[in-house]
Amino acid sequence: MMMKELHLDQMVMDRSNPLNDFDEINFRDRFRMYKATAADIISLLETRLSSDSFRGMPIPPSLQVLITLRFLACGTFHRETGDLCGVSEPTVCKIVHKVCKAICELKDDYIKFPDAAGQANYKVEFFEYGNFPGVIGCIDGCHIPIKCPSTADSEEYRNRKNWFSINVQSVCTPTMQFSNIVARWKGATHDSRIFQNSCLYAQFEGGQHSGIILGDSGYAQTNFLFTPYLHAVTPEQQRYNQAHIRTRGTVERMFGVWKSRFQCLRNTLRFEPRRCCIVIIATAVLHNYLKQHGCPDPQMEHRDEPDLPMVEPDNDRYGLACRDAFAWRHFSQ
């Protein structure tokens, strides 16, 4: 892909343009994407952004996008302000919020639950990968650390690991993209509650989707969300669990790639919770954009410990019977 020519004529002389200042390797190290990809993102967003100013000097939309991409990639304020020539921390904070809001406006273009044709394709791709039939998505919750909110409900953000977080529900595709994301629940909220209060749950309840999703044992087993056996006894239950674990691992790997590219998700987000949620959604949109435009995954720097469910949710007999029948039908031989 040819590098787009970017003209930052309105930028004052003492502001640098990272697209010109860094070679490809150093740019990728700082921004975790190709220069050409960053240029495409600028083109996508700059019409949605107005020029800002700092101490009377203009900060054009192109530089605002680069400042935001730099923050999302490293998650700290002081490093990118040094790289991008003297923009203060409060200004960076303001710019990051504005640009992330603009990125979130693109959510419906880049994060989509599959239609009937897409679901048919996903079933084939998931089965080819993990040997589990009928799957159109894998679901999990992911805790993103935030600073302690200065509100009366702050303790509701403290998760069971004793730090403050947003619990983000995500569903992944076979290619480790987001097909659904919910980022608004406090860290103490159980994964199963988030799902049961989601639009996606209502859609499955209403029979709008033809297929199943896989979740861990923190979710309630239903006729459309399938969980592993906690005590697999029979051969078909053991084969069911093996295929379930392999297939559902897709969502955990997606989280690893997402967090490795956007280090702000590993560091503590130091915004109020509402703004943290905007940043989280923006990174998910960018994750899908980069995947869809062929940007290679970053090297996995470290793996998060699995977030094991605290307690098994209530499973009704019908849901458990559905799982038993499914395991017998598909894994008995």
N, C-alpha and C positions, 0 to 999 in steps of 0.2 A: 504494500500500500504506500502510495507516494505521500510524502510529508506535505501538509498544507502550509502555504505561506501565510504567516500571521503578521499583521502590521499593527504595531502598538504605538502608532504615531502620537496618540494623545498622552502617552506615558511620559512623565518628566524624565530628564536625562539621568538622574541619580537612582532611578529604580531599574532593577535588572529584569530581564526576561529569561526565566529559566529555560525556555525552549531554545534559546540561543546560547545561554551561559554554560549549559551542561552538555556533555556528549551523551550518546545513547545509553551507555552503561551507567554513568553517574545519574542520569535522569531516572532510569528504571530503579536504581537503588533508592532514590529519594521518593519517587512517586508510585512505584510498583506497577508501572504500565509503560508502554511505548510512547515516545513523543507524538507520533502520528495519532495514537488513540486519544491522548490528552487534547490534541488539537481538534479532533472530532467532537469531543465532549464540550470544548469551548464553543464550537460552532453551534452545537445543539442548545446551549444554554444562554449565549450572550444576548439574544434578542429578548430574553425574559428578565434580564438584569439591567439596571441603570448604573451609570457611573457613580462611584462614591468618591469621597475626598477625605484626606487625612492631612490636617494642618494646612489646608488650602491647596494641597496637591492632589490631582486626580488619580483615582484608582480605577482603571477601566474594567469592564466586565471580564475581559480575558485574564487579567491578573487576579481578580477576585476568585475566579474558578480555580486557578493554579494554587492560590493560597489555601483554598478549601481542600483540594485534592491532596496537598501536602499535609495539612492537618489530619485528614482522614487516614493517610498512609502511616503517619508516625504517632499521632495521638497526643502530641505535646505542643505547647505554644511557642516556646523559645527557639526551637530549632528552625521551624519554618520561617519565623520572623527574621532570623539571621540570614537564611538563604534568600529571602525575598525582600531584603533591603529595608529594614527599619520601620516596618509597620508594627504598631504597638499591639500589645495583647488585647486590650478592649476592642480595638478596631478589627483584629483577627476574629474575635468572638462574634462581633456583629456581622462580619462578612460570611463566616461559616454558617451562621444561622440563616442568613438570606439566601445563600447559594443552595444550602440543603433543602430549604423550602421549595426552591425552583426545581431541584431534582425530584422531590417528592411529587410534584405535579405531573411527572412522567410515569408514575407508578403503574397506572393502568395500561400503559404501552409496553412495559417490560416485565411486569409480574402478572401472569395470567394463569388461572386454573384451566386445564385443557378442556376443549369442547369434545364432542363425541368422537370425532376423527382423531384428535390428539390422544384421547383416552385409550383408543384402540392401539395406537402406536406405543404408548407408554406401557401397556400390558405386555407387549412383545419385548420391549427393551428391558423392563424389569425382570421378566422371566428369563431372558437370555443371560442376564447377569447373575441372578440369585436363585433361579429355579422355583420361584414362588408365583403361582398363577393369579391373574386378575388384578394386579396391583397398579394403581394410577398415582400413587404418591406415598411418601414416608413422612411421618410427622414427629416432631420432638419440640421440647422447650429448651431455650438457651438463655442463661442468665448473663446480662451485660452489666458490668459494674458501674455504679454511679456514686457521686458523693452523697453524703447524708442530707436529705432534703430538709430545708428549714421550715417545715410545716408540721402541724399537729399530728398528722398521720405518718410521720417519718418511719416509725417502727414497722409499719406495714410493708415497707420496702426492704426490710432486713430478711434475707433468705435463710434457709436452714443451715447454710454454711457460715452464717453470722456476718455477712457483709451485705451492703445495700445494692439493689439491682433492679433492673426491669426484666421481667420474665417474658421472653419473646417466643411466640408460637410460630413455627415455620413448617411448611410442607415443601418437599423437594421433588424435582423431576429426575429421570434416570441420568441426566447429564449434570447433576448437581447444581441446578438453578432453583431459585425460589418460584414456586407456583402459587404460594399463599403465604402471607406474613401478617401477624398481629403483634404490634408493639405498643401496648398501653397498660399492661397489667403490672402491679406491684410485685416485688420479689417474693413475698410470702405466699403468693397465690399458687395453688396447685395446678399442674399442667392440665389435668382432667377438667377442672372447672373452667379454665380458659377455653378449651375446645368446646365444652358443652354450651358456652355462652357466645360462640362465634357464628358468623353467617354461614361458614362452611358446614358446620354441624347441622344447621337448619336445612341447608341444601341437601345433604345426605339423608336426613330424616324425611324430607319431602320427595325423595326418589329422583332427584335431578341429575345424579351421577351414576354411571354404569361401571362399577368397579369398587375396589376396596383400598383402604389406606392401612399402613402398618405403623404401629406405635409400640412403645415399651410398656412394661407392666404398670407404669404409673397412670395409664389410661384405662378406662372401663371398656371391657370387651363388648362389642355390639355386633350387629349383622353387617356393618360396613367398616368398622375399625377393628383390626385383628391384632391381638397381643400375644406374646409368647406364653407357653406353659411354664409356670414356676416350678413344677415338678413333673417333668416329662417322663412317663413310665413306659408306655407302649412304643414299639418301633415307629409307628406313624407319627406319634407325638414328638419323638426325638428327631425324625427327619423334618417334620414341620418346623421345629425350633431351629435346626441348622439352616434351613432356607430362609427363615424369618430373620435370623441374626445377620446373615450375609446381605440380604436385600435391604433391611432397615439401616444397615451401616452406611448407606449412601447419604443419609441426612447428617450423620455425624461427620463424615468426610467433607460435606459441603460447609458445615460450620467451621471446620479447620481451615479450609481454603479462604473462606470469607474473613475470618479473624486474622489470618496471616497476611492478607492483602491490606486490610484496614486495621492497623494496630490500635487505633483509637478504641476499638471494641474490646481489647485486652486491658488497656489502661482504664483508669477511672474517668468516666465522662463527668466533667465538672460544670454541668449546666443544670438548670432546674429540670425535673422529670419530663415535662412536656417537650422541652427542647431536645432532651436526650432521645426521646422517641422519634423526633424528626430526623436526627442524625442517623439513628439506627435504620429507619426506612430508606433514607438516602443511600446508605452503603449497600443495602440489598438491591436497590434499583441499579446502582453502578456495577455490582457484582454480576447481575444478569446481563447488563449492557456489555461488559467486558467479555463474558462467556460467549455471547451471541456474535461478537465481532472478532473472535479468534484470539484474544489476548491469552497467552499461556498462564496457567496457574502459578502463583509464587511458590517457592520452596516452603514446605511446612516446617516452621521453626520449632514448634513443640506441640505436642498433643495435649488437649485438655483432659482432665480426668472425667470419666463418664459420670453424669449426674444421675446416680441411681435413685429410683423412686423411694420416697420416705415410707409410704404405706401403700398397700394394694387397695385400689378403689373398690367400691361395691360393684360387683358384677352380677347382673340378674341371670336367672336360669336360662332365659332365651338366648342371651349373648353367648353363654358358655356352651349351650347346645349347638349354636351355629359354628363355633370353633371346632367342636368335636366332630360334627358332620363334615366340615371342610377338610379337616386333617384326615379323616377316614377316606373321603372321596379322592383326595389328591395325593396323599402320601402313604397309602396303605401298601403300595408295592414299590 
